Amino acid sequence: MADHATAALMAEPTLKEAAAAVFNEEECTALKTNLRAEQIAQAKYLRAHPEIHKAVQEGLARVLQSQPEDPVTFLTQYFMSEEFLHQRQP
């Protein structure tokens, strides 16, 4: 017999099942089309701004080095720090 946590997880509908319960087929198709268009637009933007990739890599490296208790606060402080902002200066 499955434990309570496993049973609860198995009772949860998958994303596909939940979407099918809420949206009709036409709406699901429109959502997928819009999602693809948004992903393409975001990919184009990121390709046009390689500095974003570098900044995210720097932030991730800092988090992994420091392993702070609250990584979101740590990253917020890092991205607002003089050290980070001065690295962005041309």
SEVOGU-835404 format. One line per field, with one value per atom (N, C-alpha, C): residue in three letters; atom name; x, y, z. Coordinates in nm, 3 decimals. Layout:
type = [ALA,...] $
atom = [CA,...] $
px = [X,...] $
py = [Y,...] $
pz = [Z,...] $
This chain:
type = [MET,MET,MET,ALA,ALA,ALA,ASP,ASP,ASP,HIS,HIS,HIS,ALA,ALA,ALA,THR,THR,THR,ALA,ALA,ALA,ALA,ALA,ALA,LEU,LEU,LEU,MET,MET,MET,ALA,ALA,ALA,GLU,GLU,GLU,PRO,PRO,PRO,THR,THR,THR,LEU,LEU,LEU,LYS,LYS,LYS,GLU,GLU,GLU,ALA,ALA,ALA,ALA,ALA,ALA,ALA,ALA,ALA,ALA,ALA,ALA,VAL,VAL,VAL,PHE,PHE,PHE,ASN,ASN,ASN,GLU,GLU,GLU,GLU,GLU,GLU,GLU,GLU,GLU,CYS,CYS,CYS,THR,THR,THR,ALA,ALA,ALA,LEU,LEU,LEU,LYS,LYS,LYS,THR,THR,THR,ASN,ASN,ASN,LEU,LEU,LEU,ARG,ARG,ARG,ALA,ALA,ALA,GLU,GLU,GLU,GLN,GLN,GLN,ILE,ILE,ILE,ALA,ALA,ALA,GLN,GLN,GLN,ALA,ALA,ALA,LYS,LYS,LYS,TYR,TYR,TYR,LEU,LEU,LEU,ARG,ARG,ARG,ALA,ALA,ALA,HIS,HIS,HIS,PRO,PRO,PRO,GLU,GLU,GLU,ILE,ILE,ILE,HIS,HIS,HIS,LYS,LYS,LYS,ALA,ALA,ALA,VAL,VAL,VAL,GLN,GLN,GLN,GLU,GLU,GLU,GLY,GLY,GLY,LEU,LEU,LEU,ALA,ALA,ALA,ARG,ARG,ARG,VAL,VAL,VAL,LEU,LEU,LEU,GLN,GLN,GLN,SER,SER,SER,GLN,GLN,GLN,PRO,PRO,PRO,GLU,GLU,GLU,ASP,ASP,ASP,PRO,PRO,PRO,VAL,VAL,VAL,THR,THR,THR,PHE,PHE,PHE,LEU,LEU,LEU,THR,THR,THR,GLN,GLN,GLN,TYR,TYR,TYR,PHE,PHE,PHE,MET,MET,MET,SER,SER,SER,GLU,GLU,GLU,GLU,GLU,GLU,PHE,PHE,PHE,LEU,LEU,LEU,HIS,HIS,HIS,GLN,GLN,GLN,ARG,ARG,ARG,GLN,GLN,GLN,PRO,PRO,PRO] $
atom = [N,CA,C,N,CA,C,N,CA,C,N,CA,C,N,CA,C,N,CA,C,N,CA,C,N,CA,C,N,CA,C,N,CA,C,N,CA,C,N,CA,C,N,CA,C,N,CA,C,N,CA,C,N,CA,C,N,CA,C,N,CA,C,N,CA,C,N,CA,C,N,CA,C,N,CA,C,N,CA,C,N,CA,C,N,CA,C,N,CA,C,N,CA,C,N,CA,C,N,CA,C,N,CA,C,N,CA,C,N,CA,C,N,CA,C,N,CA,C,N,CA,C,N,CA,C,N,CA,C,N,CA,C,N,CA,C,N,CA,C,N,CA,C,N,CA,C,N,CA,C,N,CA,C,N,CA,C,N,CA,C,N,CA,C,N,CA,C,N,CA,C,N,CA,C,N,CA,C,N,CA,C,N,CA,C,N,CA,C,N,CA,C,N,CA,C,N,CA,C,N,CA,C,N,CA,C,N,CA,C,N,CA,C,N,CA,C,N,CA,C,N,CA,C,N,CA,C,N,CA,C,N,CA,C,N,CA,C,N,CA,C,N,CA,C,N,CA,C,N,CA,C,N,CA,C,N,CA,C,N,CA,C,N,CA,C,N,CA,C,N,CA,C,N,CA,C,N,CA,C,N,CA,C,N,CA,C,N,CA,C,N,CA,C,N,CA,C,N,CA,C,N,CA,C,N,CA,C,N,CA,C,N,CA,C] $
px = [0.085,0.000,0.088,0.055,0.133,0.113,0.219,0.206,0.121,0.087,-0.003,0.053,0.184,0.245,0.240,0.270,0.265,0.123,0.028,-0.113,-0.157,-0.113,-0.149,-0.089,0.036,0.100,0.030,-0.010,-0.075,-0.214,-0.277,-0.410,-0.404,-0.288,-0.273,-0.280,-0.359,-0.362,-0.233,-0.198,-0.082,-0.120,-0.023,-0.050,-0.142,-0.118,-0.201,-0.345,-0.363,-0.497,-0.568,-0.493,-0.552,-0.592,-0.506,-0.537,-0.659,-0.668,-0.782,-0.912,-0.904,-1.023,-1.069,-0.977,-1.009,-1.031,-0.950,-0.954,-1.005,-1.073,-1.111,-0.991,-1.004,-0.891,-0.842,-0.934,-0.897,-0.818,-0.862,-0.792,-0.653,-0.641,-0.510,-0.415,-0.465,-0.383,-0.338,-0.428,-0.393,-0.288,-0.304,-0.206,-0.068,-0.063,0.064,0.129,0.048,0.100,0.156,0.081,0.128,0.254,0.260,0.378,0.501,0.486,0.598,0.644,0.549,0.584,0.657,0.612,0.678,0.818,0.835,0.967,1.063,1.015,1.098,1.138,1.043,1.072,1.174,1.160,1.254,1.393,1.400,1.529,1.599,1.523,1.581,1.635,1.560,1.603,1.732,1.737,1.857,1.978,1.957,2.068,2.118,2.028,2.065,2.133,2.122,2.180,2.263,2.383,2.467,2.511,2.501,2.538,2.446,2.324,2.231,2.285,2.330,2.385,2.504,2.591,2.710,2.670,2.574,2.530,2.468,2.386,2.323,2.429,2.527,2.636,2.712,2.742,2.813,2.732,2.603,2.518,2.510,2.494,2.488,2.619,2.730,2.861,2.874,2.828,2.834,2.749,2.630,2.542,2.605,2.661,2.720,2.844,2.921,3.039,2.999,2.901,2.861,2.759,2.677,2.569,2.491,2.434,2.363,2.234,2.189,2.065,1.945,1.952,1.845,1.903,1.905,1.970,1.903,1.773,1.705,1.751,1.755,1.804,1.950,2.028,2.170,2.187,2.112,2.122,2.073,1.967,1.916,2.024,2.088,2.194,2.313,2.348,2.462,2.436,2.318,2.288,2.273,2.250,2.244,2.376,2.475,2.602,2.686,2.771,2.863,2.954,2.997,3.085,3.022,2.898,2.829,2.805,2.756,2.723,2.846,2.960,3.083,3.134,3.106,3.146,3.071,2.954,2.871,2.914,2.997,3.040,3.130,3.110,3.196,3.338] $
py = [-0.119,0.000,0.124,0.222,0.345,0.429,0.502,0.590,0.711,0.793,0.907,1.006,1.037,1.134,1.084,0.955,0.898,0.901,0.867,0.868,1.009,1.108,1.247,1.291,1.254,1.290,1.224,1.100,1.028,1.085,1.147,1.204,1.337,1.402,1.530,1.508,1.588,1.573,1.625,1.568,1.619,1.754,1.827,1.956,1.939,1.835,1.808,1.780,1.700,1.668,1.793,1.876,1.998,2.094,2.108,2.196,2.146,2.014,1.956,1.979,1.985,2.007,2.152,2.244,2.386,2.445,2.402,2.459,2.357,2.408,2.319,2.302,2.215,2.183,2.307,2.389,2.510,2.607,2.622,2.710,2.656,2.524,2.463,2.487,2.475,2.499,2.644,2.737,2.880,2.909,2.847,2.867,2.816,2.699,2.644,2.734,2.787,2.876,3.003,3.061,3.181,3.155,3.038,3.003,2.992,2.926,2.914,3.051,3.138,3.273,3.349,3.336,3.403,3.348,3.217,3.156,3.203,3.214,3.262,3.407,3.491,3.632,3.646,3.565,3.571,3.524,3.419,3.369,3.474,3.542,3.649,3.761,3.799,3.906,3.867,3.744,3.699,3.691,3.651,3.648,3.789,3.884,4.023,4.090,4.029,4.086,3.982,3.950,3.850,3.891,4.019,4.064,4.004,3.969,3.907,3.771,3.693,3.561,3.572,3.667,3.686,3.726,3.817,3.861,3.746,3.665,3.551,3.450,3.425,3.334,3.384,3.514,3.572,3.556,3.585,3.572,3.429,3.336,3.194,3.147,3.191,3.154,3.205,3.329,3.385,3.305,3.267,3.188,3.053,2.988,2.856,2.865,2.972,2.990,3.017,3.104,3.146,3.054,2.990,2.904,2.970,3.087,3.159,3.089,3.119,3.062,3.112,3.239,3.300,3.348,3.261,3.297,3.412,3.430,3.540,3.674,3.687,3.810,3.832,3.727,3.737,3.791,3.734,3.780,3.923,3.957,4.094,4.191,4.160,4.246,4.248,4.134,4.129,4.214,4.199,4.273,4.423,4.464,4.607,4.660,4.572,4.612,4.698,4.780,4.863,4.774,4.662,4.570,4.527,4.482,4.437,4.554,4.664,4.779,4.836,4.838,4.890,4.797,4.668,4.574,4.604,4.665,4.694,4.821,4.903,5.030,5.002,5.077,5.055,5.107] $
pz = [0.000,0.000,0.000,-0.080,-0.091,0.035,0.073,0.189,0.151,0.250,0.229,0.128,0.137,0.045,-0.099,-0.118,-0.253,-0.306,-0.223,-0.265,-0.302,-0.225,-0.254,-0.387,-0.411,-0.538,-0.656,-0.637,-0.745,-0.773,-0.672,-0.689,-0.763,-0.763,-0.832,-0.983,-1.053,-1.198,-1.261,-1.373,-1.446,-1.506,-1.554,-1.616,-1.736,-1.813,-1.931,-1.890,-1.785,-1.736,-1.683,-1.610,-1.555,-1.667,-1.768,-1.881,-1.956,-1.975,-2.046,-1.969,-1.838,-1.756,-1.761,-1.790,-1.787,-1.926,-2.023,-2.157,-2.258,-2.361,-2.470,-2.564,-2.662,-2.750,-2.826,-2.872,-2.946,-2.857,-2.732,-2.638,-2.606,-2.589,-2.563,-2.680,-2.802,-2.921,-2.925,-2.895,-2.893,-2.786,-2.669,-2.562,-2.604,-2.668,-2.713,-2.817,-2.909,-3.012,-2.949,-2.856,-2.787,-2.707,-2.643,-2.565,-2.655,-2.769,-2.863,-2.910,-2.944,-2.991,-2.881,-2.758,-2.645,-2.623,-2.632,-2.615,-2.723,-2.845,-2.956,-2.931,-2.891,-2.864,-2.751,-2.647,-2.535,-2.577,-2.658,-2.706,-2.792,-2.877,-2.960,-2.873,-2.773,-2.683,-2.611,-2.559,-2.488,-2.581,-2.706,-2.802,-2.832,-2.833,-2.861,-2.741,-2.623,-2.501,-2.426,-2.478,-2.412,-2.272,-2.240,-2.106,-2.000,-2.038,-1.944,-1.902,-1.999,-1.971,-1.876,-1.904,-1.820,-1.678,-1.664,-1.532,-1.453,-1.520,-1.453,-1.410,-1.497,-1.462,-1.340,-1.337,-1.223,-1.094,-1.101,-0.984,-0.936,-1.028,-0.992,-0.929,-0.986,-0.929,-0.786,-0.762,-0.626,-0.529,-0.572,-0.486,-0.454,-0.555,-0.533,-0.445,-0.457,-0.372,-0.228,-0.209,-0.074,-0.008,-0.090,-0.041,0.074,0.047,0.153,0.194,0.313,0.364,0.282,0.240,0.161,0.028,-0.073,-0.200,-0.274,-0.259,-0.329,-0.273,-0.142,-0.080,-0.115,-0.112,-0.147,-0.289,-0.384,-0.524,-0.540,-0.471,-0.477,-0.432,-0.320,-0.269,-0.363,-0.420,-0.512,-0.636,-0.696,-0.819,-0.793,-0.668,-0.635,-0.581,-0.566,-0.506,-0.600,-0.540,-0.618,-0.702,-0.646,-0.718,-0.851,-0.844,-0.965,-1.061,-1.007,-1.092,-1.161,-1.093,-1.154,-1.263,-1.253,-1.359,-1.487,-1.477,-1.592,-1.664,-1.598,-1.659,-1.779,-1.890,-2.009,-1.987] $
